[in-house]
Amino acid sequence: QVQLVESGGGMVQPGESLRLSCAASTNTGTMAGAMGWYRQAPGKQRELVATITRGGVTNYGDSVKDRFIISRDNAKNTVYLQMTWLKPEDTAVYYCNGWSLGRQYWGQGTQVTVSS
């Protein structure tokens, strides 16, 4: 059983930065699989933002490359998303995602709003 808890969402102006965190709690003590972030804007499908393996291999959605950086602290079972140069189109609910023992888990989501 895995629980993912996100934090760090909020409202910012275009061009500003925001950092999201997601802490995983597991009954095995280790989040062995990949972790990452997806987002869903109103009326749109959920889309990939970024993922990172336990070994540090990353993958980014095209719309956030060169602006967002994903990182991971394996000792803390925590994944981070540093978002820079935020745009209004980045407005969405951001969901933490993680894999453990072949099962996929989702957090409850955190709202990010970019507006002037």
C-alpha positions as CSV (number, residue, x, y, z in Angstrom):
1,Q,0.0,0.0,0.0
2,V,1.3,3.4,-1.0
3,Q,0.1,6.9,-0.2
4,L,1.3,9.9,-2.1
5,V,0.8,13.4,-0.6
6,E,1.5,16.5,-2.7
7,S,2.3,20.0,-1.4
8,G,3.4,23.3,-2.8
9,G,0.6,24.3,-5.2
10,G,-0.8,27.8,-5.4
11,M,-1.3,30.9,-7.5
12,V,1.5,32.7,-9.2
13,Q,1.9,35.3,-11.9
14,P,3.3,34.5,-15.4
15,G,7.1,34.2,-15.4
16,E,7.3,33.2,-11.7
17,S,8.4,29.9,-10.2
18,L,6.8,27.3,-8.0
19,R,8.1,24.0,-6.4
20,L,5.9,21.0,-5.9
21,S,6.7,18.1,-3.5
22,C,5.3,14.7,-3.2
23,A,6.1,12.4,-0.3
24,A,5.4,8.7,-0.6
25,S,4.6,6.5,2.4
26,T,4.8,2.7,1.8
27,N,4.6,-0.3,4.0
28,T,7.8,-1.6,2.4
29,G,9.7,1.6,3.3
30,T,11.0,2.0,-0.3
31,M,9.5,3.5,-3.4
32,A,11.2,1.3,-5.9
33,G,9.5,2.3,-9.1
34,A,9.4,5.5,-11.1
35,M,7.7,8.6,-9.7
36,G,6.5,11.6,-11.5
37,W,3.9,14.3,-12.2
38,Y,1.0,14.6,-14.4
39,R,-1.5,17.4,-14.8
40,Q,-5.1,17.9,-15.9
41,A,-6.6,21.2,-17.0
42,P,-10.3,21.8,-17.1
43,G,-11.8,20.1,-20.1
44,K,-8.6,18.4,-21.0
45,Q,-7.1,15.0,-20.6
46,R,-4.5,14.2,-18.0
47,E,-1.0,14.7,-19.5
48,L,2.6,13.8,-18.6
49,V,4.6,16.5,-17.0
50,A,7.7,14.6,-15.9
51,T,8.9,11.3,-14.5
52,I,12.0,10.1,-12.9
53,T,13.2,6.6,-12.1
54,R,14.9,5.6,-8.9
55,G,18.2,5.7,-10.7
56,G,17.6,9.3,-11.9
57,V,16.5,8.8,-15.5
58,T,14.1,11.6,-16.4
59,N,11.4,12.1,-19.0
60,Y,9.6,15.3,-19.7
61,G,6.5,16.4,-21.6
62,D,7.2,18.5,-24.6
63,S,5.4,21.6,-23.2
64,V,7.6,21.8,-20.1
65,K,11.0,20.9,-21.3
66,D,13.6,23.5,-20.5
67,R,11.3,25.1,-17.9
68,F,10.6,22.3,-15.3
69,I,13.1,20.1,-13.5
70,I,12.1,16.9,-11.7
71,S,14.3,15.5,-8.9
72,R,14.0,12.8,-6.4
73,D,15.3,12.0,-2.9
74,N,15.2,8.3,-2.5
75,A,16.1,8.3,1.2
76,K,12.9,10.4,1.8
77,N,10.7,8.7,-0.9
78,T,10.0,12.2,-2.2
79,V,9.9,13.7,-5.6
80,Y,10.1,17.3,-6.5
81,L,9.0,19.4,-9.4
82,Q,10.7,22.8,-9.8
83,M,8.7,24.9,-12.2
84,T,10.1,28.1,-13.7
85,W,8.9,30.6,-16.3
86,L,5.3,29.5,-15.6
87,K,2.7,30.3,-18.2
88,P,-1.1,30.6,-17.9
89,E,-1.4,27.4,-19.9
90,D,0.4,25.6,-17.0
91,T,-2.7,26.1,-14.9
92,A,-4.0,22.7,-13.9
93,V,-4.3,20.2,-11.1
94,Y,-1.0,18.5,-10.7
95,Y,-1.0,14.9,-9.7
96,C,1.8,12.9,-8.2
97,N,2.3,9.4,-9.6
98,G,4.3,6.5,-8.4
99,W,4.9,2.8,-9.1
100,S,5.6,0.2,-6.5
101,L,5.6,-3.6,-6.9
102,G,3.9,-3.4,-10.3
103,R,1.0,-1.1,-9.1
104,Q,0.4,2.5,-10.0
105,Y,-0.6,5.0,-7.4
106,W,-1.9,8.6,-7.5
107,G,-1.9,11.5,-5.1
108,Q,-5.0,13.6,-4.5
109,G,-3.7,16.5,-6.7
110,T,-2.6,20.1,-6.0
111,Q,-3.9,23.1,-7.8
112,V,-1.5,25.4,-9.7
113,T,-2.9,28.6,-11.1
114,V,-0.9,31.0,-13.3
115,S,-2.6,34.3,-13.8
116,S,-1.9,38.0,-13.8
